[in-house]
C-alpha cells in the first residue's frame, strides 16, 4: 500500500501502463478484500479451460466476474444461466492484460439464501481443508474425570442442566465454571479466551481433565458466536479434550465439528463425559461378589487338601509310593520294549539299505562294465594305426602339393629360367659375369650353354 501511495504522490514520475495497473490492483485488493455482491447474471460463458466468465449487473452498474476451475465452490458448483438472480462472494482484483477490474468468485448461491449460512459453509470448507475436522486429530476423553471445566453462561439453562446431571451421576466430580456471554457481538472472543484459560495451568484453580463448551438452543443468529473462526482455533489449540454441547440435537455449529466430541444437548454432554454412579456401584458389587466366590473356592480347596494330608498314615503313604513305583516300573518296561523294537526296526532298515547298495555295486555288474570298456578300447586301438597312416598320407599329399606349387620346377614352367656359371653357382647380378665367360641356362624342358 505504501508503494502505491508513493507512486500516486510522486507526480513527476512517468508510469508505464503496467506499473499503473499493478498499483490500482494492489489498492483494490488491499482496500476491499472479500465482499458479497448480489445481482443478475448475463453474458455467461463456460470456457474450454474450465473457467466460467459472466457479468453481474443491476439497474445501475455491472461488474465482470470469473470462477476459476481450481476454485472449490461451496455450496457445490451449480449450473449458471443468464438472468439468474444470485449472491456471490469473492475478492476484487484487476485483469492487467485488459486493464479491467473483476470479481474472483468463490461462492455462488441463489439470492435470498442467507449470508450467515453462506459464511458458515465458507468457514466450514476452509477449516476442513486445514484438517480441523480430521478424526485422527480427535482426542479421547478420560474415562473417569475428576475435575471438569465448563465454558458457558452462568445464568443460562445449560449450566443448570449439566450440574443436575453431574450431581445425579457423579457427585464426586469437581466443576470449574468460566462464565462467558454466549450470544451477541464479542461473545466469540470471550469463549475463545475462556477455553484458553481452562486449558492452561493456573495457580488459581486445579488443572481440569476436560472442557465442556455449552449453550442452549436457538436460531442460527443466536448460535452464531460458536461459528466464529476464533472459537474453532481455540478448540484446536487446547491441550485438553473438548466436548461441544451447543444447541439442540438438530443444531450444528463449527464448534461441533472441531470439538473432540459433539453432544446433542448440554444434558447429554454431562451423561457422556462421566459414568453413572449407580452403574459403577452395581459393577463394583458384581466384582466384589465374584472376588468373594473365588476366594471362598480357594479356601475350600486348601482346607480339603490340608485335611487329606493330615489323615494319611505312614502305611498308606508307603503303599501309595509302592504303587507309584510299580506303575513307574511298568512305564519303564513299556519304554524299554519300544526302544528295543525301534532299534531292531532301524537295524533292519539299515541292513536292507546296505543290501540294495551292495546289489547296485555287485562284482558281476562291475566286471561286465569293465569288459564293455575294454572291448571299446580294443576296437579303437585296432583302428588307430590305419587312422594315423591315413592322416600322415594326407599331410604328405598337402606338403607335396605345396612344394609343386612353390618349387623351382613350377617356377620354370611359369616362364622363368635359372642361370649358373661353370661351377654351378647361381648368377644373380651382371657383376658376376665377364666377357668370354661360359654360362649354363636351365629352362622348363632342359638346359643349354652360352658364352658371354
Order of alpha helices (4+ residues) and beta strands (2+ residues): alpha-alpha-beta-beta-beta-beta-beta-alpha-beta-alpha-beta-alpha-beta-alpha-beta-alpha-beta-alpha-alpha-alpha-alpha-alpha-alpha-beta-beta-beta
